[in-house]
Each structure stands twice: as C-alpha cells, then as structure tokens.
Amino acid sequence: MNQQTKLILGRGIFFLIIFVCLGVIVVTEKASGLLVPKVKDKMIDYLNTNYDSIKDQVTTEDPIYENMKYTMKVTSKKNENYYFYLYYQNKTITDSYQKDYVQGNTLLKKIKKDLEIQINEKTDQTCTVLIPSSLDDYTSIVQERIIKQENLLELKFYNIRKEFTIKNWKEEEIVKEIVDLIETNKKNDITPKNYIIQITNQQDITESFQINLTEEFLEIEEKQEIIHDIINNENTDLLKQYKIKYKALN
C-alpha cells in the first residue's frame, strides 16, 4: 500500500467517524425530544409526591434537554421570579427546591439587583444592597411581602453598603456625609435595616474605618463625639450606649 493510498484511506476513516458521531448526536437529540412527554410525567409525579403542599401554587414548563440532562422549571404563581428546578438524569430526579424555593436564592438575587437599580434611580447614588438572611428566616408575613415584591424599599429586611472618601478628615464632615445619605434615602422611602458604611481619608487612604448604623443615628445628639471615638479607635461607653459597631481598616 503506497503513501497516497494510506492517506486516502485515513481520510476516509476520519470522515466516517465524523459522520457516525454526527449521526449519533442527531439520533440522540431526536430521541430526547420524543422522550420529553414521558420525562415530564415523571417529573410531575415527583413534584406531586415530594412537594404536595405547593403543587397548586406553582406552574411547570416542558423539560429542556441539554448536556445529557432534562431540566424543568417550576414557578410560583405569585411571582415569576420565584422558582426552582427539577433535573432528570440517568433515570434519577433531583431538584433545587431547598436552595431556590425554601431559601429563595433565585428570588433574593433578583430582588437585590432590583433594589440597587431603584435606589440609584431615586437618589442618583450607587450602593450595594445586602440581604443577610434567606427567605425561610423571615416570618410568614414578611415572606409573603417579599415574594410579592410589594414596596420592598420600605421593608427593613435588607442592608445598604456604601463607601465614602472624605477630603476633609474631620468629625463634622464625616457626620455630614452619613446624615446626608440616611436623610436622602429616608425622603425617598428607602429604609434599610442597617447601613454598613466605609469611610476613607482622601489625603491618607490607609486611614479608614467601617461603621454599622441604623436610621436612628439621625436622632443621636452626640454624633460628632461618636465619630471622634471611632477615628481614635476608642471603644467608649458612648458607642456601647448606642450599640454602634465599627472596625478600623487597613
């Protein structure tokens, strides 16, 4: 067998393998599509058996076959952003019910982004919204409001993280920045449970601290004294009195 014949034979075998592989893929994809009704029936049975208490509160979609696995989305009738998934692979069904439905992972991620956008639109300021608890940590009344996404900016279940750089590193200037932030939000019906504020000296960026506050900071008369104690890293009785937590950074 000469070299040219070997080359032709090698190419022929290569194209045959490619053709067979493509054929297998096509057959598999078609077969997976034909199996969707049967797989969906099994998934619905699984849903009704394992999560009977919510079966009338959710809607289901047709399973999607991808990466050798069927995935079916199960969505709450109360909110399209509140959902979880069922997975069917190797004749076994698993789900993300605990993480996405009980703990509300997918819903809370969406709410976090929405709140950040709403705050920016209302105040022309950017901030980071933190939701410190999972959905099942809240009372049923609060859960219901979160699921329905009803006026959530006014519901004290989230925290706001904000960073400031202060040019004039004095107590009164720092107090002013904090008060302006809280008052601006309050006027726009933005009422987080806590503020986590990081403040840095523009003239010396190694001089920085983080303070945890609530809206009640506005009512404290000794604001400058509090900031003075924090700048000097003094854990005074005044800070303990108002239950203000802080930490020096850098």
N, C-alpha and C positions, 0 to 999 in steps of 0.2 A: 504494500500500500504506500503510494508516494505521498509527499508532503501536502500537495494540493488536495488529494482525496481525503486525507486526515482532517484538513481544515474545513472542507465542505461537510464532512460527517459531524465534526464538532459543532459547527454552526447549526446543523440540522437538529442535533440533540438539544442544544441550548434553546432553540425556538420551540421545540416540542415541550420542554419543561415549562417554558413561559406560558405556552398555550394551555397546558394541563392546569397550571396554577391559576390562570385567569378563569378557566372553566370551573374549577373548584370554588373560587370566590363567587362567581356568578350563581352557581347552583346553591351555595350556602346562603347567599343573600336572598334568593328567591324562596328558599325553604324557610328561612327565618321569617319572611313576610307572611307566608302561609300559616305559620305557627302562631302568629300574633293573637288570633281569637282564643285559641286554647290556653296560651300563656296568660292572657288577660283573665280568663275564667279562673285559673289557678290563683292568680294574684287577688282577685276579688274575694275568692273563698278564704284566702289567707287574711285579708283585711277584715272580713266579717267575723272570722273566728277569733283573731287576736285583738282586734280593736272594735268590738261590737258597740261600745259606748259612743263612738264617734261616727259610725258608718252613715248615719243620716245627716251628719253635719258637714260632710265633705263630698267633693266630686272627683271623679277619676278620668284620666286620659288614656288613650290607647298606648300600650307599651312601645318603646322605641328600641330597636336592636342596634347596638353599637359596641365595638370592642368585645365581641363574644358574650355580651350580656344584654338582657332586656331591662329597661328602666321605665317605671310607670310613676307619674306624678299624681299625688293625692293632695287636693287643695281645699282649704276651708271655705265654706260658703260665705263666711263673714268677711273674708279678706283674701284677695288673690295673691297677696304677698306672704301668706301664712300657709306653708305646705311642707310635705315631706315626700320621700321617695320609697318605692318598693323595687327590689332588684331580684331578677331571676337568672341564675347561672348554675349550670351543672345540676339541674333538677332541684336546686335549693333556693328558697326565697329568704332574703334578708331585707332590712329596712333602715331608714334614718329617723324613725318615729321619735325616739328618746331625745336625740340631739336637736332635730329640726322642729318637732311639734311640741313635745313636752317642754323642752328648754327654750324653744322659739328662736333657734340660732339664725335661720334664714330671715325671719321676720325682723329680728332686732338689728341685723346688719343693714337691712333696707331702711329701717326707721332711723338709725344712726346717720346714714347718708342724707336722708330727707331733712332731718333736724338741722344738720350743718348747713344745708342749702337754704333753708328757711331763715335761719339766724343771719346768714350773710345777706339775704335779700332784705330783711327787716332793719338791720343795723349797719350794713356796709362794712362789717368786720368778719374776719375769718377766725374760726376757733375749731377745736376738736371736741366732739361730743363723745362721752364715755357712758356706756350703760353697764354698770358694775354687777348687776345680778341677771340671772337667767329668768325666763318668763315664769317658771314654776315657783320662784322665790317670792313672787308678789301675791297679794290676796286675790281672790277670785274677782272682786270688783275692779281692782286695778288691772288685772289681766284682761278683762273684758274691754276696758277702755283702750288698752294698748293694742289689742287685736283689731279693734275697730278704727284705730288711729284717730281718735277724737281729741282735738285740741291738745296734742301731746306737749307742746312747748310750755303749757301751763301746768303740766303734771310733774310733780317733783320725783321723778324716778331716774333721772339721768344727771350726769355731771358735765360741767364745761371746763375744758383745759385751755388756758390762754397764756401766751408768752408776751412779755413786755421788755423793751430795752429803754432804760431811763438815762437821759443825758445828764440831768442834774440830780446827783445821788443824795437827795435829802428826803427826810421823812414826809414833809408836806407834799412833795412832788409824787412820791410813791403812793401816798394815800389818795391823791387826786386821781391817778390812773386807775386805781382799784375802784374807787367810788364811781367814777365816770362809767366804767364797764358795767358795774352792777345796776346803776340807775338807768343807763341806756337800755339794758335788757329788760328791766322791770317795766319801763314805759312801753315797751313793745310786747308785754305779756310773756316774756321769756323768764321762766322761774325754775332754774335747775335746783336739784337737791343740794349740790355743793359746787364750789368753784375751786379749781386747782390752778393756781396762778404762779408762773415762774417769772421772776423779775431779775434782770441783769443790768449791771452798771455799764453804760456805753463806754465810759472812759477807762474802765478796767473790767474786761469781760470775765475775769476769774472771780469777780465779786458778784455772787448770785445766790438767790435763795428761792425756795418753793414754799408757798403758803396755802393752806386749805381753809377756806372760808365758806360761810353761808350768807344769804341775803341779809341776815341780822347784823352783819358788820356795819351796815348803814346806821344802825341805832346806837352804836357804841360811841361814847364821847371821847374815850382815850385812844383814838385811832393812831395818832402820831406816836404816843407812848408805846403802843404795841409794836409799831414798825421799828421804832428805836431799839426796842429789846431784841427784835429779830435780827436787825442789822448787826448788832453787837453780840449776837448768838447767846443771848441770856434767857434761859428758861425761867421767867419770873412768875410770880403769883398772879400777875395781871393776865398773862397768857393762859394760865391754868383756869383762872376765873371764867374766861370766855371760851374755854375749850378750843383754843386755836392751836393747830398743829403746823409745824414748819420744819424745814431742814435746810441747812446751808449746803450749797452745791459747790462743785469744783474743789 
